Amino acid sequence: MWVKFHSSPSGVQTWLRGFKARFDVLELRTSPGAKEICFPGNINNNNLELTGSSGTLQSPTEKDRSVNYYPGDSSCDWLITVPDGKIVKLFFDQSFELEPSYGSTCTADYVEVLDGKNNGESKGRYCGFTTPDDIHSSGRYMWVRFRSDSMNSYYNGFKATFVAVDKPSSDMLAIAVVSSGTVFIVLVCCIVCIVRYKRKKQLSSAAGTTMQMPMLTTTTPASYPTQPGAIQYPPPPPPQGPYQPVINPYPPPQVGYAPVPTNPPVPPPEYPYPMQPPPPYPGEEAVPQYPPPGQPYAWQQSAPVKASAPPQSP
């Protein structure tokens, strides 16, 4: 395309601003019988084929609109075929944008991926603004189906790329499973060993704490710092160990058994002192302390009482 601009001769001043244009790269539209690109008017839109090790596919665009919105009432089907011994890997661009379906599972506008050559198992139906994850086929064939309702849309549609990748072999899968199992078993064994070691260490610590005798230390006054003028107090008594009852090494005698003393009891010695009253104090030797037998004590001896005259009457 050539673009040519021409203005009036020099010396003539103009007050117009000129122009500014933009160009876009569009997909080349082939004949109405093309079998790779989906676009309005193509008679093979539901029987498109993509073959090879890689390729691209995208939703159609309206030819009369300046933006890349896909038209309403669109229907496109692609059959992707890769070389024998390979599988199809399909991934979508981040500009994924289809009309969302609110309250239902993509019933208005959607793109659906199916496994196999004859509309096999569905790998998923997608719409909205979330880019789907990468999709793999089980063999060398994959179907991609695009549908839109009759309403005009204001969404850019989708663009996807497919590549042929190696099919995972059963040997590699078995090796992966065996490796994963081995790693899991080793991990479990390590955990069990660690738990047993910790439990054994705890039991050993508990046994050492039970059997260990407390060590008593004596602190002398010399170990305390002395200061001039400070009062020195004796150190506190050392802590006493836990009370341990004394076990009697001799068992108690049986019922009905009387022990025989080895040494017979010895009677106490006689009282060495005479059983007599003590001697009198000095100066009191002449005063007998006790009267002779049959006589009263001195305080009981008194003068005879004289008879008094009878009282006189007045």
For each residue, the residues with C-beta under 8 A, 3 or more apart:
1: 23
2:
3: 21
4:
5: 19
6:
7: 14
8: 12 14
9: 12
10:
11:
12: 8 9
13:
14: 7 8
15:
16:
17:
18:
19: 5
20:
21: 3
22:
23: 1
24:
25:
26: 29
27: 37 58
28:
29: 26 34 37 39 63
30: 34 36 37
31: 34
32: 41 42 43
33: 42 43 44
34: 29 30 31 37 39 42 44
35: 44 47 48 49
36: 30 48 49 50
37: 27 29 30 34 42 48
38: 42 45 48 57 58 59 60 74 76 78 146
39: 29 34 42 45 60 61 63
40: 60 62 63 71 74
41: 32
42: 32 33 34 37 38 39 45
43: 32 33
44: 33 34 35 47 48
45: 38 39 42 48 60 74 75 76 77
46: 75 76 77
47: 35 44 77 79
48: 35 36 37 38 44 45 57 76 77 78 79
49: 35 36 78 79 81
50: 36 55 57 78 79 80 81 162
51: 55 80 81 82
52: 55 82 164
53: 82 83 86 163 164
54: 161 162 163 164
55: 50 51 52 80 161 162
56: 159 160 161 162
57: 38 48 50 78 80 144 159 160 162
58: 27 38 157 158 159 160
59: 38 70 74 76 98 111 146 157 158 159
60: 38 39 40 45 70 71 74 76 157
61: 39 65 68 69 70 71 157
62: 40 65 69 70 71
63: 29 39 40
64:
65: 61 62 69
66:
67: 156
68: 61 156 157
69: 61 62 65 152 153 154 155 156 157
70: 59 60 61 62 74 109 148 153 155 156 157
71: 40 60 61 62 74 148 152 153
72: 148 149 150 151 152 153
73: 148 149 150
74: 38 40 45 59 60 70 71 146 147 148
75: 45 46 146 147 148
76: 38 45 46 48 59 60 145 146
77: 45 46 47 48 143 144 145 146
78: 38 48 49 50 57 143 144 145
79: 47 48 49 50 117 141 142 143
80: 50 51 55 57 88 90 141 142 143 144 162
81: 49 50 51 117 140 141
82: 51 52 53 86 87 88 140 162 164
83: 53 86 140 164
84: 140
85: 140 166 167
86: 53 82 83 140 164 165 166 167
87: 82 136 137 138 139 140 164 165 166 167
88: 80 82 136 137 140 141 142 162 163 164 165
89: 134 135 136 137 162 163 164 165
90: 80 113 134 135 136 137 142 144 160 161 162
91: 134 135 160 161
92: 96 126 131 132 158 159 160
93: 96 131 158 159 160 161
94: 131
95: 156 158 159
96: 92 93 126 129 130 131 132 158
97: 129 155 156 157 158
98: 59 106 109 110 111 126 127 128 129 155 157 158
99: 108 109 127 148 149 151 153 155
100: 127 128 129
101: 104 105 106 107 108 109 110 127 128
102:
103:
104: 101 107
105: 101 125
106: 98 101 109 110 125 126 127 128
107: 101 104 110
108: 99 101 127 148 149 151
109: 70 98 99 101 106 127 147 148 149 153 155
110: 98 101 106 107 125 126 127 146 147
111: 59 98 125 126 127 144 145 146 147 158
112: 122 124 125 126 144 145 146 147
113: 90 122 123 124 126 132 135 142 143 144 145
114: 119 120 121 122 123 142 143 144 145
115: 120 121 122 123 137 138 139 141 142 143
116: 119 120 121 137 138 139 141 142 143
117: 79 81 120 139 141 143
118:
119: 114 116 143
120: 114 115 116 117 143
121: 114 115 116
122: 112 113 114 115 125
123: 113 114 115 135 137
124: 112 113 132 135
125: 105 106 110 111 112 122
126: 92 96 98 106 110 111 112 113 130 132
127: 98 99 100 101 106 108 109 110 111
128: 98 100 101 106
129: 96 97 98 100
130: 96 126
131: 92 93 94 96
132: 92 96 113 124 126 135
133:
134: 89 90 91
135: 89 90 91 113 123 124 132 142
136: 87 88 89 90 165
137: 87 88 89 90 115 116 123 140 141 142
138: 87 115 116
139: 87 115 116 117
140: 81 82 83 84 85 86 87 88 137 164
141: 79 80 81 88 115 116 117 137
142: 79 80 88 90 113 114 115 116 135 137 162
143: 77 78 79 80 113 114 115 116 117 119 120
144: 57 77 78 80 90 111 112 113 114 160
145: 76 77 78 111 112 113 114
146: 38 59 74 75 76 77 110 111 112 158
147: 74 75 109 110 111 112
148: 70 71 72 73 74 75 99 108 109 153
149: 72 73 99 108 109
150: 72 73
151: 72 99 108
152: 69 71 72
153: 69 70 71 72 99 109 148
154: 69
155: 69 70 97 98 99 109
156: 67 68 69 70 95 97
157: 58 59 60 61 68 69 70 97 98
158: 58 59 92 93 95 96 97 98 111 146
159: 56 57 58 59 92 93 95
160: 56 57 58 90 91 92 93 144
161: 54 55 56 90 91 93
162: 50 54 55 56 57 80 82 88 89 90 142
163: 53 54 88 89
164: 52 53 54 82 83 86 87 88 89 140
165: 86 87 88 89 136
166: 85 86 87
167: 85 86 87
168: 172 173
169: 172 173
170: 173 174
171: 174 175
172: 168 169 175 176
173: 168 169 170 176 177
174: 170 171 177 178
175: 171 172 178 179
176: 172 173 179 180
177: 173 174 180 181
178: 174 175 181 182
179: 175 176 182 183
180: 176 177 183 184
181: 177 178 184 185
182: 178 179 185 186
183: 179 180 186 187
184: 180 181 187 188
185: 181 182 188 189
186: 182 183 189 190
187: 183 184 190 191
188: 184 185 191 192
189: 185 186 192 193
190: 186 187 193 194
191: 187 188 194 195
192: 188 189 195 196
193: 189 190 196 197
194: 190 191 197 198
195: 191 192 198 199
196: 192 193 199 200
197: 193 194 200 201
198: 194 195 201 202
199: 195 196 202 203
200: 196 197 203 204
201: 197 198 204 205
202: 198 199 205 206
203: 199 200 206 207
204: 200 201 207 208
205: 201 202 208 209
206: 202 203 209 210
207: 203 204 210 211
208: 204 205 211 212
209: 205 206 212
210: 206 207
211: 207 208
212: 208 209
213: 241
214: 239 241 242
215:
216: 238 239 241
217: 238
218: 238
219: 223 224 235 238
220: 223 235
221: 224 232 234 235
222:
223: 219 220
224: 219 221 232 235
225:
226: 230 232
227: 230
228:
229:
230: 226 227
231:
232: 221 224 226
233:
234: 221
235: 219 220 221 224
236:
237:
238: 216 217 218 219
239: 214 216
240:
241: 213 214 216 244
242: 214
243:
244: 241
245:
246:
247:
248: 251
249:
250:
251: 248
252:
253: 257 259
254: 257
255:
256:
257: 253 254
258:
259: 253
260:
261: 264 265
262:
263:
264: 261
265: 261
266:
267:
268:
269: 272
270:
271: 275
272: 269
273:
274:
275: 271
276:
277: 289
278:
279:
280: 284 285 287 289
281: 284
282: 285
283:
284: 280 281 287
285: 280 282
286:
287: 280 284
288: 291
289: 277 280
290:
291: 288 295 296 297 298
292: 295
293:
294:
295: 291 292
296: 291 300 301
297: 291 300 301
298: 291 301
299:
300: 296 297
301: 296 297 298
302:
303:
304:
305:
306:
307:
308:
309:
310:
311:
312:
313:
314:
